[in-house]
């Protein structure tokens, strides 16, 4: 046997020669991969002696490149289908469509919407010149009724027009009569019918808390400008007595004198009067309106309003007060209609996505067939590289051992963003490189969180960060039993800045 044939191709004299061997091997693999990828795009398989293992890598890259185009096309079709649906849509970072069902929120129900309402209740007039005298209790307040229309611009503001009919009455029932002058008033009844028209604006006080959950309850404070038309009459009963003596007729008052020498004639009469009155005046309203939604279309409410009259004149009162119950109809689509439009759009989007997935599946099967053929060729060619890999194995092992001995760090920390447990990008690569360098060592881990936030929340946040780091370390081949002690301390060290948002890893020397 020729012993020279069993010697390694490169003598393991040191780490420098090992690095040279590995560099040459990697250069060969990359070159073969580029050639195999070019051959796959042209539909031609090119065989190269000693390059079989690299062709598998090239086929994997070619398949990934083909999938990107298919996924893009599928996502575009799904987005186009979802664009015509009734509900809202969001796109995740992965390009998937998330459909949001319609909800009974003020942002949907009270955004550029119309509503009509009717109202009824009681009214009071203040500062009426005609006083009650021994009047019935029903003459202190009166009925009121009306309605209006509103346009809600935003959930917190609306404008509208309103009409209210009401009246006020006064009664004078005189039990003691003043007979010093004629005619004598015995009864009086005063009534005015009011027609109030106004233009108003309302502000939703509940929108001060935008994150509130009970959006079925709203409190509106309103004002504006109005004009009132008052039309009514005063009804009265009067009587008068006259005394005729000596051919002269005079009123028979309490102080009249009667002569016994003349013929005396006493005459009594009763008359009624109905005097009409009217006034017009501007007024300033102020109202508070509490409303609750029964459903999307119907809203009930309780309303209190005070109106102050301007340019009153002689007979107009100072103001009106109202206590009303309201019933509002909101001109919005019904829940069934909105849900139907939403689900029709969702079904359409899912149908488009299904068609795209079927097309993607067909293309994936074709690529799988091509990859299987390429794999068979790669397995044949890979056997040629095994001899070269076995010759370099000893050199590589020694080089790795020397690199670990010379470059293994004593400690490492993983930095996190504020309120985050994600390890990505350059930070993840640093952690994986560290894990490879300390493979076989025992590690101690301490997870922290910065001081902002509650104590319990910071502890939970540091626990999640610790679990994420452990997952990456185990994924790189480290044993879970070597990752101890592993402690999550939250913000116990009192670090308010980025220095407190990390997991510190320390190599434990036995």
Secondary structure, 3 states (H helix, E strand, C coil): CCHHHHCCCCCCCCHHHHHHHHHHHHHHHHHHHHHHHHHHHCCCCCCCCCCHHHHHHHHHHHHHHHHHHHHHHHHHHHHHHHCCCCCEEEECCCCCEEEECCCCCHHHHCCCEEEEEEEEEEEEEECCCCCCECCCHHHCCEEEEEEEEEEEEECCEEEEEEEEEEEEEEEEECCCCCCCCCCEEEEEEEEEEEEEEEEEEEEEHHHHCCCCCCCCEEEEEEEEEEEEEEEEEEEEEEEEEEEEECCEEEECCCCCCCCCCCCEEEEEEEEEEEEEEEEEEEEEEEEEEEEEECCCCEEEEEEEEEEEECCCCCCCCCEEEEEEEEEEEECCCCHHHHHHHHHHHHHHHHHHHHHHHHHHHHHHHHHHHHHHHHHHHHHHHHHHHHHHHHHHHHHHHHHHHHHHHHHCCCEEEEECCCCCCCCCCHHHHHHHHHHHHCCCCEEEEEEECCCCCCHHHHHHHHHHHHHHHHHHHHHCCCCHHHEEEEEEEECCCCCCCHHHCEEEEEEECC
